Amino acid sequence: MGAERRKYTRLATDQIISFAMVDESQRLAVGKDVSPGGIRFEAVGIELNEGETIRVTFNLEDETVVAIGRVAWATELDAFTTDIGLEFADIDPEALAKLEGAAEVLPEA
């Protein structure tokens, strides 16, 4: 088994999030986990490719966070559903600080 590459632990979530290509209208998805580095979510009925830039909106405690990120990977789960890993490129510094405070830092490999 390969060495763990993640810098932060993931915070599990099952909240409904929204996402969109930066200049398009929002779509709904189900968040799976979030960390200071990014968010993983399942999207239905859309094809996203590695490297695409999208905007994602989700809740963190009592605030709504809007972040811009790059699709790091996308895996088809079935004919309609895609599991997507988004790496944050632009996120509010206060939201990032909250995520960092909530996530335990993993030791360097």
C-alpha positions in Angstrom: 0.0 0.0 0.0 1.3 3.5 -0.9 2.4 6.2 1.5 -0.3 8.6 2.6 0.0 11.8 0.5 -2.6 13.9 2.3 -1.4 16.8 4.4 -4.6 17.0 6.4 -7.2 14.6 7.7 -10.6 14.9 6.0 -13.7 16.1 7.8 -16.6 13.9 6.8 -19.8 15.6 5.6 -23.0 14.7 3.8 -24.3 18.2 3.2 -25.7 19.3 -0.1 -23.3 21.7 -1.8 -23.5 23.7 -5.0 -20.9 24.0 -7.7 -20.6 25.6 -11.1 -18.1 26.3 -13.8 -16.9 29.8 -12.9 -19.2 31.6 -15.4 -22.2 29.2 -15.2 -25.2 28.7 -13.0 -25.1 26.5 -9.9 -25.7 22.8 -9.8 -26.3 20.6 -6.7 -24.0 17.8 -5.4 -23.4 15.9 -2.2 -20.3 16.8 -0.2 -18.3 13.8 1.0 -15.4 15.4 2.9 -13.6 18.7 3.2 -10.1 19.7 4.3 -8.1 22.9 4.1 -6.7 21.7 0.8 -10.0 20.9 -0.9 -13.4 19.1 -1.0 -14.6 15.8 -2.4 -18.2 15.6 -3.7 -20.5 13.4 -5.8 -22.1 15.1 -8.8 -24.9 13.6 -10.9 -25.4 14.2 -14.6 -22.3 16.3 -15.4 -18.9 15.5 -16.7 -16.0 17.3 -15.2 -12.4 16.8 -16.3 -9.2 17.0 -14.4 -7.8 20.6 -14.5 -11.1 22.4 -15.0 -11.8 25.3 -12.7 -15.0 25.5 -10.8 -16.7 27.5 -8.1 -18.1 25.6 -5.1 -20.4 26.8 -2.3 -20.7 24.9 1.0 -21.4 25.5 4.7 -18.7 25.6 7.3 -20.2 25.8 10.8 -22.6 28.8 10.5 -21.1 30.5 7.4 -21.4 30.0 3.7 -18.1 29.5 2.0 -17.6 30.2 -1.7 -14.3 28.9 -3.1 -12.7 28.5 -6.5 -10.8 25.3 -7.2 -9.2 23.0 -9.8 -10.6 19.5 -10.4 -7.7 17.3 -9.2 -9.4 14.1 -10.2 -12.8 12.8 -11.3 -13.9 9.2 -11.1 -17.1 7.8 -12.6 -19.0 5.8 -10.0 -21.8 4.8 -12.4 -23.4 6.0 -15.7 -24.7 9.2 -13.9 -22.5 9.8 -10.9 -19.0 11.2 -10.7 -16.8 11.4 -7.6 -14.8 14.7 -7.8 -11.8 15.9 -5.9 -11.4 19.7 -6.0 -8.2 21.4 -4.9 -8.9 24.9 -3.5 -7.1 27.7 -5.5 -9.0 30.6 -3.9 -10.8 30.4 -0.5 -11.6 33.0 2.1 -8.8 33.2 4.6 -11.2 33.1 7.6 -12.8 29.9 6.2 -9.4 28.4 5.6 -8.4 29.1 9.1 -11.5 27.4 10.4 -10.8 24.4 8.3 -7.2 24.2 9.5 -8.4 24.5 13.1 -10.8 21.6 12.6 -8.5 19.3 10.7 -5.7 17.5 12.4 -2.4 17.9 10.5 -1.0 14.5 9.3 2.7 13.9 9.9 5.0 14.3 6.8 5.6 11.0 5.0 
